[in-house]
Amino acid sequence: MKLPDPYLHNPDELRIDAPLGRWNLYIGGARRHVPGYVNLDILATPGVDVLGDAHELPFPDDVFQRVECDAVLEHVYMPQRVMREIERVLAPGGFAHVVTPFCHPFHEYPKDYRRFTPDGLASMAGGLKVVKTGWRTGPAATWIIFTMEFGKMLLPWRWWRILAHGVLGLALWPLRYLDPWLMKTPHAARLGNHCYVWLQKPKTGR
């Protein structure tokens, strides 16, 4: 049985006029099928179209109308370099959508180097225009995921941890409905779970 998603996404994140083009790039989409995108990852898994390293994207300049980079920058050694590669392959007028964790457990896929804030993401814009920043998931998601991880950490055997993940996930997931209210409060950013930035490449190009 698939557990309910513990995150309730902020609908404001996708309220933006950033249409897909003929060519669109999804970075780090291992084990996902992402219609409308070229799916790039470092691992050859189902759904991946191109094997490649985000530090050196194997594409020419100015080719993609949209670039999605979802929960990837925390795993790369040089996030600034990845951002410059995203800027390079974006077509003039194209949009990049970057999502990263802030309050989130350590997870090595294959490494886990850092966490980000909305201001931190915006600071890496380079020559791209910051269109929008915000929180995808808020304090309730943070509370749920850390409670689940804490419960699993106390158990010695893998199958017990899997069972605890399921039991705690089912017990806690209704709390996610607190996030629409919590994310409107002034201090929600102190415990935000994932944040995002929308960036646009100037239409005049380089």
N, C-alpha and C positions, 0 to 999 in steps of 0.2 A: 504494500500500500504506500502510495506517495504521500508524504506529510504535507500539510498546508504550508504555504510559504510564510515564514515568520516575519517577513517584511511587508509593510504596506507602503507602496511607493507614493511619493508626493506627486499628484497629477500636474502640478505647475511646471514640473521639469520638462514635460513634452509640449507645453503650450508655447510653441515657437514655429515660425514659418521657415522651415529648413528642409525643403523637399529633396527627395532622392533624385539622383541624376542617372545617366546611363551607366556610369561606373561609380561604385561606392565600396569602401574598404572597411572591414571589421577586423580589428587587431585583437588577437588572443581569444578566438572563439572556439577553442578545442571542445569537441563533443557537442557542438551546437550546430544546428542548421539555421542559417540566417538568410532568408530569401532576399534577393536584391543586392546582396553584398558579395564581394570577394573576401573569403574568410582566410586570414593568415594566422599561423601559429608556428611555434618552434617544434611541435610534436605532430606526428602523422597519426591523427585520430579521425574518427568519422566526422564528416562535416567540414573538414579543413580542405581548402582548395589549393593553397600555396604554403609551402614551408619557407620560413624566413625569420630573421631576427629584426625586431622592431627598431634596434639601433641603426640598422642599415636596410631600409625597406627596398625590396627588389623591384622597384617600379620607377618609371620616368617622372620628371617634374610635372606638376599642374594637371594631373589626370583624374582625380577623384572629386566628385561633387560633395560627398559626405564621408567623413572618417569617424568611426566609432571606436573608442578605446575604453573599454569597460572593465574596471578592476584589474588593470595590467601594470600601471606605473609603480605600484608598490613592489612589484616583482622584478623590475629592471634595475640594472646597476647604475645607469646614467639617464634618469628621467628627462633631463634637459635636452639631451641628444635625441631621445625619442620624440620629444615635442618638436624639435627642429626638422626631424624627418616627416612628421605629420604635416608641418607647415609646407615643406617642400613638395609633397605629393598632392596637396590640395589644389584644386583648380581655382583660379580667381573667382571670388564670390562664393566659394564653397564653405561648408561648415564642418567643424570638428566638435565632437561631443565626448568629453572626457569625464569619467566617473572613477572615484577612488574611495577607499575606506578612511575613516578617521578613528572612531572608537570601534575597534574590531579585533578579535583574537588573532594571534600569530598563526600564519598559515603558509607553509613552504610549497610553492608550485612553480618552479623547483626551489626558489629562495624567496624570502620576504624581508625587504630592506627598510621600509619606512611607511609613514602615514602622512596624510595631507589634510589641509583645511581649504575652504573655498578661496581664501586669499592666497594660499600657497599655489593653488592651481592657476589662478589668474596671473600670478607673478611670473609664470613660465610661458606667457602668451607670445613673447617675442614680437614678430611682426604681424601677428594676428590680432584682430579686434575682439575684446571681451564683450560678448553680447548679453550674457546672463550667467549668474552663479546662484547656487543654492544647495539645499539638502535633499537628497533622494529619500533617505530614511532617517528617522529621528531617535530620540531617547528611548522610546519603547522598544524599538528594534535592538538597540544596544543592550538594554536590560535583558531581553529575552535570550539573545545569542550568548551573552556572558553567563547567564544562569545555566543554560544548557551545557556550555563548556565546563563550568565549574563542577556541575554534577557528574559529568563524564570523567573529569580529572580524578575524582575521589575513588573510582572503581578500578580494580587491578586487571580485569580481563576484557579483551576486546569485545566479546559478545555481550557482556554486561554493559559496556559503554554504548554499543549500538542500541540495546534495549532502552537504556536511559535516554538516549537521544530521541527515540520515538516517543517515549512516555512524557518526557518534559516538553517536547515540541508540541504534542497534542494538548497538554495541559495549559501551556503558556500562550499559544498562538492568538487567542482572542484579545490578549493585551495589546496586540499591534494596533487595534482600533483607537488607542490613546494617542497615537502619533499625529493624526490630523489636528487635534487640539494642541498637543504639546509643541508642535513646530510653529505655532502662532505665538507662543510665549517668548519673552525677550531673552531667556537664558537657555533655550533649547540647543544652541550651538555648542554648549559645554559638553554635551553628551550625544552629539549627532553621530550617526552610524556611517552613512556614506554621503559624500558631497559630489557636486558636479559643476562643470563649466561648459558653456557653449561659446565657441570661438568662430570668427569668420575671417577668411582671407580677403584682403582688399581686392575689389574688382579690377583695379588697374594692374594687378599682378606685381611682379618684383620690380 
